[in-house]
Amino acid sequence: MTILSSIPNYEDDIRRMMRSEDIDFSKALNSMLKAIFNAYIPESLLQVIQIMLWVVLICFVAWIIYKEFGQFYHDTDFVPEERHNFSATELGSAEDADIRGHNFVQEIQQAISEGNYPRAIHLRYLMTLQRLDTLRLISWQPYKTPMMYVREMPVDAHKLKDITMTFLYIKYGHYPADQTIFDEVTTIYNALCALKAREEVSHDE
């Protein structure tokens, strides 16, 4: 059973809403402009000002919508950027895979002694590419990006991808690197170095 006394009294709110229906916005705007400029605004000019204000308001709302959602319409593959969620194809650059001008053994030892494991892992990754190029399992070129080499691998591409993704996540995702991760990368490196050269792979197939 409903108790009438328990029903909120919205009478004042109803009266206020009824009064709002009778508001003449043109007069209200005229009064506001008059208060601002201390002058009477002709009705014709008032209408022009009203139209201009509506245009400005619509443009502002459209700008907000475009700012927030416009990229979705221009790029069908757009994915909101996250710190640890990215495409290795997009982030890997040719510079990341440049094997030229390195003394890998010496540089890796120095990086480890300095506790710079991100660099040590990068160098181990480059060392992997150098070895795979020697085995002709990939064809190293200065313009190629890291993921291009993954797609070139005729065998065990997932192992090269593991090293590649580890390096890219540490560099671009700012993941912490330590001795354990370096050792895991080195284990994969050793497995890839044990692969047969391309001619032997083709012959076995």
N, C-alpha and C positions, 0 to 999 in steps of 0.2 A: 504494500500500500504506500502510495506516494504522499508524503507530508508536504503540504503547500509551503509551510514556513521554511522548508529545507531548500526550496528552489531559489536561486539567487535573483535579486531584484535588478533586472537590466533596464528598468524604465528610463533612467537617466541616459544610458548609452543609446537606447532606441531614439530618444528625443534628439540627442546629439547627431546621430546618423541621419535622422529626418531633416534636421536643419542643414546638414552638409549638402543635401541634394539641392537645396535652394541657393547654394553659393554661386554667384556670378563670377567666374574666374576672370573674365575680362575686366570687370570692375576692380577685382582684387589686385590684378596685375597693374591696372592703371593707378590704383592707390599706392602700390609699392613703388612704381616708377616715379610717381609724383613726389613721394617722400624722398626718393633718392636725388632726383634732379630739381625738386622744388618748383615744378612747373606743370601745367596741364598738358597731357598728351592727347592729341587729336585721335579720334576713333580710327581713322584710316591708317595713321602711323602706328597705332597700337596693334592693329591687325598684322602689319608688316613685322613688327617686333615679335609678336607671338609666333609667327611663322618661322622667323629666324631662330628663335629660342628652341622651337621644336626641331628644326634642322640640326642645330648644334647638339641637342640632346640625343637625337637619333644617331648622329655621327659618332658621338662619344660612346654610346652603347655598342655600335657596330665595331668601333675600334677596340673596345674591351673584349668583345667576342672574338675578333680576329686575333688579338694578342694571346688569348687563352687557347683557342682551338684552331686557328688558321692553318697551322703547320700540318694538322691532320689531313686537311683537304688538298694541300699541295704535295704531300708525300704520303703515298698509300702504304709505304713500308715503315712509316714513322713509328718508333717505339719510344716511350718516355725514357729519357736518359737516367740511368742509375749508376751509382759509383762502381758497383761490382757486376753489373750486367751489361756486357757489351759484345760486339761482334769482333772477333779477332781479325776477320778479313778487313774490316774498316780501319782498325787501329794499327795493324802491322804495317810497317813501312819498309822500303828498300834499305834504308839506313840501319834498321834493326837486324838485317841479315847480311851486312857487309863483312865479309871474312878477310878482307885485305889488310895488310900492314900489322898483323898481330903475331906476337910470340906467346902463344896460348899458355904453354906450360908455366913460363915465368910470370905472366900477368895473372893467371889463376892463383898461383902461390902467393903473390903479393896481395891480391884481393882478399884471400882467406886470412892472411896474417893481419890485415887491417880490419877484419870482421865485416868486410863489404861483400856480403853474400849475394845481394842482387846483381852486382857486377860479375861475381864469380859464376853465377848461373847463366848470365848472358854470354859470357865467354865460353862456357861449356856448350851452350846451344850453338854458338858460331863454330866451335870446334867440331860439333856433330855435322853441321852442314859441309864443312871442309872435307870431312871423312867420306860423307855420302857422295860428294862431288868427285872425289878420287875414285870411288867405286863405280862411278857413272850411274848411280841410282837416281841422282838428280843432276840437273845441268845448271850450275850456279851462274847467275847473271846479275850485274849490278842494279838492274831495274826491277828485279823480282822481289815480291813481298814474302814474308814468312809462310803464309798459307798456300802460296803457289807451290812451294816445295812439298808441302804435305800432299797436295793433289798429284804431284809428279811421282811420288813413291810407288813403285810397282809391288812392293811387299812391305808388310809391317808399317803401313802408313799411320796406324793409330799410335805407334810408339813415338814417331816423330811429332805427331800432333800433341802428344802428352808433354813433351819437352817444350814445344812451341807455346802451347797454352800456359804452361807454368811460367815461362819467361814473360809472356805478355801480361798475364794477370799480376805478376809481381811489379812489372814496370808501370803499367797503366792503371791497374786496380789498386796499387799501393798495398799489396798484401805483404806481410812480413816474411822475410826470407831468413833461413838459418842453416846450420850445418846439416840437419836432417833432410831438408828439402834438396840441398845441394847433393847429398849422397844419393838420394833417390834419382835425381836427374843424371848423375854419373852412372848409376846402374843401367838406366835406359840407354845412355850413350854407349856403354860397353856392349850392350846387346845389339845395337845398330851397327857398331863397328865390326861385329862378328858376321854380318851379312855377307853373302857372296856378291861379287861384282855383277853388273848387269848382264854381261855375256854369259856368265855361268847360270844366272837366273833364267835367261831365255832358253838356254840349252836344256835345263832341267824340265822346263815346261814342254 
